[in-house]
Amino acid sequence: MKEVIYRFEKDEDYKMVPINNIYGNVTNTGEIFCDLVFESTEISEEIAYTKTKEGVLEDASKELKRGEEGKIVLINSFIGISITKTTARNIAYWLLKKVDELEDNE
């Protein structure tokens, strides 16, 4: 039997992005489309302070974050992928195998 060697190379534009969730749906062409995303709480672009009578600065932005809207969760989409069910099954199998490896090492 002939040996096959796989060599992995990173593209010059390769970058690693944090991913902690996935959203998507099945397309009308029978593929799975999903966005790989990172969810986090909103980081304020500015911080507001109020000055007390004593001249002490107090963080007023805390009150803004606790407003009626509730907590804001940012969902940053880094990449969208469209895959076949076979590819999705292979990815799921590979990921579960890696989870098993992690659990074996705990």
ChimeraX commands (.cxc) that place a marker at each C-alpha (Angstrom):
marker #1 position 0.00,0.00,0.00 radius 0.5
marker #1 position 1.23,3.47,-0.87 radius 0.5
marker #1 position 1.84,5.85,2.04 radius 0.5
marker #1 position 0.12,9.24,2.12 radius 0.5
marker #1 position 1.77,12.07,4.01 radius 0.5
marker #1 position -0.20,15.16,4.99 radius 0.5
marker #1 position 1.76,18.36,5.48 radius 0.5
marker #1 position 0.02,21.28,7.16 radius 0.5
marker #1 position 0.97,24.83,6.23 radius 0.5
marker #1 position -0.54,28.07,7.45 radius 0.5
marker #1 position -1.51,30.67,4.87 radius 0.5
marker #1 position 0.23,34.04,5.22 radius 0.5
marker #1 position -3.16,35.54,6.13 radius 0.5
marker #1 position -3.77,32.93,8.85 radius 0.5
marker #1 position -5.02,34.30,12.13 radius 0.5
marker #1 position -6.47,32.71,15.22 radius 0.5
marker #1 position -9.74,34.08,16.55 radius 0.5
marker #1 position -11.55,33.22,19.78 radius 0.5
marker #1 position -14.76,31.27,19.26 radius 0.5
marker #1 position -17.15,30.32,22.04 radius 0.5
marker #1 position -20.40,29.69,20.17 radius 0.5
marker #1 position -21.92,28.84,16.83 radius 0.5
marker #1 position -25.20,29.87,15.19 radius 0.5
marker #1 position -26.70,28.74,11.95 radius 0.5
marker #1 position -29.30,26.84,10.03 radius 0.5
marker #1 position -29.86,24.30,7.28 radius 0.5
marker #1 position -29.96,25.89,3.83 radius 0.5
marker #1 position -32.50,25.11,1.12 radius 0.5
marker #1 position -29.68,23.40,-0.82 radius 0.5
marker #1 position -29.19,20.87,1.96 radius 0.5
marker #1 position -26.04,22.30,3.46 radius 0.5
marker #1 position -25.44,23.66,6.93 radius 0.5
marker #1 position -24.55,27.34,7.15 radius 0.5
marker #1 position -23.21,28.70,10.40 radius 0.5
marker #1 position -21.34,31.62,11.88 radius 0.5
marker #1 position -18.50,31.00,14.31 radius 0.5
marker #1 position -18.89,33.72,16.92 radius 0.5
marker #1 position -17.52,35.10,20.15 radius 0.5
marker #1 position -20.05,36.22,22.74 radius 0.5
marker #1 position -19.08,38.72,25.41 radius 0.5
marker #1 position -20.59,41.41,27.53 radius 0.5
marker #1 position -20.40,44.87,26.09 radius 0.5
marker #1 position -17.31,46.91,26.87 radius 0.5
marker #1 position -18.17,50.57,27.22 radius 0.5
marker #1 position -16.65,52.95,24.72 radius 0.5
marker #1 position -16.67,55.56,27.43 radius 0.5
marker #1 position -16.88,55.63,31.19 radius 0.5
marker #1 position -18.93,58.29,32.99 radius 0.5
marker #1 position -18.01,59.67,36.40 radius 0.5
marker #1 position -19.88,62.00,38.70 radius 0.5
marker #1 position -18.23,64.25,41.23 radius 0.5
marker #1 position -19.62,64.19,44.77 radius 0.5
marker #1 position -19.86,67.26,47.02 radius 0.5
marker #1 position -16.67,66.07,48.68 radius 0.5
marker #1 position -14.87,66.12,45.32 radius 0.5
marker #1 position -14.67,62.33,44.98 radius 0.5
marker #1 position -15.24,60.78,41.56 radius 0.5
marker #1 position -17.82,57.99,41.45 radius 0.5
marker #1 position -18.32,55.63,38.53 radius 0.5
marker #1 position -21.70,56.59,37.04 radius 0.5
marker #1 position -21.37,54.10,34.18 radius 0.5
marker #1 position -22.36,51.27,36.56 radius 0.5
marker #1 position -25.83,52.77,36.74 radius 0.5
marker #1 position -25.99,53.00,32.95 radius 0.5
marker #1 position -25.19,49.29,32.60 radius 0.5
marker #1 position -27.96,48.35,35.03 radius 0.5
marker #1 position -30.60,50.17,33.02 radius 0.5
marker #1 position -33.99,48.86,31.98 radius 0.5
marker #1 position -32.57,47.19,28.87 radius 0.5
marker #1 position -30.70,44.65,30.97 radius 0.5
marker #1 position -27.27,43.27,30.20 radius 0.5
marker #1 position -26.07,43.70,26.63 radius 0.5
marker #1 position -24.34,40.73,25.03 radius 0.5
marker #1 position -22.20,41.39,21.98 radius 0.5
marker #1 position -22.00,38.66,19.36 radius 0.5
marker #1 position -19.04,39.15,17.03 radius 0.5
marker #1 position -19.15,36.95,13.92 radius 0.5
marker #1 position -15.66,36.12,12.69 radius 0.5
marker #1 position -16.37,33.64,9.93 radius 0.5
marker #1 position -19.28,32.00,8.19 radius 0.5
marker #1 position -19.03,28.47,6.85 radius 0.5
marker #1 position -21.20,26.36,4.59 radius 0.5
marker #1 position -20.65,22.62,4.93 radius 0.5
marker #1 position -22.24,19.36,3.87 radius 0.5
marker #1 position -23.78,17.02,6.42 radius 0.5
marker #1 position -20.89,14.59,5.89 radius 0.5
marker #1 position -18.36,17.31,6.67 radius 0.5
marker #1 position -20.43,18.43,9.68 radius 0.5
marker #1 position -20.50,14.85,10.96 radius 0.5
marker #1 position -16.72,14.52,10.48 radius 0.5
marker #1 position -16.08,17.80,12.33 radius 0.5
marker #1 position -18.41,16.75,15.15 radius 0.5
marker #1 position -16.66,13.37,15.43 radius 0.5
marker #1 position -13.22,15.04,15.47 radius 0.5
marker #1 position -14.27,17.58,18.11 radius 0.5
marker #1 position -15.81,14.92,20.36 radius 0.5
marker #1 position -12.64,12.84,20.06 radius 0.5
marker #1 position -10.57,15.85,21.18 radius 0.5
marker #1 position -12.95,16.45,24.12 radius 0.5
marker #1 position -12.44,12.82,25.14 radius 0.5
marker #1 position -8.66,13.33,24.98 radius 0.5
marker #1 position -8.95,16.41,27.21 radius 0.5
marker #1 position -11.09,14.56,29.72 radius 0.5
marker #1 position -8.66,11.62,29.76 radius 0.5
marker #1 position -5.86,14.04,30.71 radius 0.5
marker #1 position -7.76,15.68,33.59 radius 0.5
marker link #1:1,2 radius 0.2
marker link #1:2,3 radius 0.2
marker link #1:3,4 radius 0.2
marker link #1:4,5 radius 0.2
marker link #1:5,6 radius 0.2
marker link #1:6,7 radius 0.2
marker link #1:7,8 radius 0.2
marker link #1:8,9 radius 0.2
marker link #1:9,10 radius 0.2
marker link #1:10,11 radius 0.2
marker link #1:11,12 radius 0.2
marker link #1:12,13 radius 0.2
marker link #1:13,14 radius 0.2
marker link #1:14,15 radius 0.2
marker link #1:15,16 radius 0.2
marker link #1:16,17 radius 0.2
marker link #1:17,18 radius 0.2
marker link #1:18,19 radius 0.2
marker link #1:19,20 radius 0.2
marker link #1:20,21 radius 0.2
marker link #1:21,22 radius 0.2
marker link #1:22,23 radius 0.2
marker link #1:23,24 radius 0.2
marker link #1:24,25 radius 0.2
marker link #1:25,26 radius 0.2
marker link #1:26,27 radius 0.2
marker link #1:27,28 radius 0.2
marker link #1:28,29 radius 0.2
marker link #1:29,30 radius 0.2
marker link #1:30,31 radius 0.2
marker link #1:31,32 radius 0.2
marker link #1:32,33 radius 0.2
marker link #1:33,34 radius 0.2
marker link #1:34,35 radius 0.2
marker link #1:35,36 radius 0.2
marker link #1:36,37 radius 0.2
marker link #1:37,38 radius 0.2
marker link #1:38,39 radius 0.2
marker link #1:39,40 radius 0.2
marker link #1:40,41 radius 0.2
marker link #1:41,42 radius 0.2
marker link #1:42,43 radius 0.2
marker link #1:43,44 radius 0.2
marker link #1:44,45 radius 0.2
marker link #1:45,46 radius 0.2
marker link #1:46,47 radius 0.2
marker link #1:47,48 radius 0.2
marker link #1:48,49 radius 0.2
marker link #1:49,50 radius 0.2
marker link #1:50,51 radius 0.2
marker link #1:51,52 radius 0.2
marker link #1:52,53 radius 0.2
marker link #1:53,54 radius 0.2
marker link #1:54,55 radius 0.2
marker link #1:55,56 radius 0.2
marker link #1:56,57 radius 0.2
marker link #1:57,58 radius 0.2
marker link #1:58,59 radius 0.2
marker link #1:59,60 radius 0.2
marker link #1:60,61 radius 0.2
marker link #1:61,62 radius 0.2
marker link #1:62,63 radius 0.2
marker link #1:63,64 radius 0.2
marker link #1:64,65 radius 0.2
marker link #1:65,66 radius 0.2
marker link #1:66,67 radius 0.2
marker link #1:67,68 radius 0.2
marker link #1:68,69 radius 0.2
marker link #1:69,70 radius 0.2
marker link #1:70,71 radius 0.2
marker link #1:71,72 radius 0.2
marker link #1:72,73 radius 0.2
marker link #1:73,74 radius 0.2
marker link #1:74,75 radius 0.2
marker link #1:75,76 radius 0.2
marker link #1:76,77 radius 0.2
marker link #1:77,78 radius 0.2
marker link #1:78,79 radius 0.2
marker link #1:79,80 radius 0.2
marker link #1:80,81 radius 0.2
marker link #1:81,82 radius 0.2
marker link #1:82,83 radius 0.2
marker link #1:83,84 radius 0.2
marker link #1:84,85 radius 0.2
marker link #1:85,86 radius 0.2
marker link #1:86,87 radius 0.2
marker link #1:87,88 radius 0.2
marker link #1:88,89 radius 0.2
marker link #1:89,90 radius 0.2
marker link #1:90,91 radius 0.2
marker link #1:91,92 radius 0.2
marker link #1:92,93 radius 0.2
marker link #1:93,94 radius 0.2
marker link #1:94,95 radius 0.2
marker link #1:95,96 radius 0.2
marker link #1:96,97 radius 0.2
marker link #1:97,98 radius 0.2
marker link #1:98,99 radius 0.2
marker link #1:99,100 radius 0.2
marker link #1:100,101 radius 0.2
marker link #1:101,102 radius 0.2
marker link #1:102,103 radius 0.2
marker link #1:103,104 radius 0.2
marker link #1:104,105 radius 0.2
marker link #1:105,106 radius 0.2
view
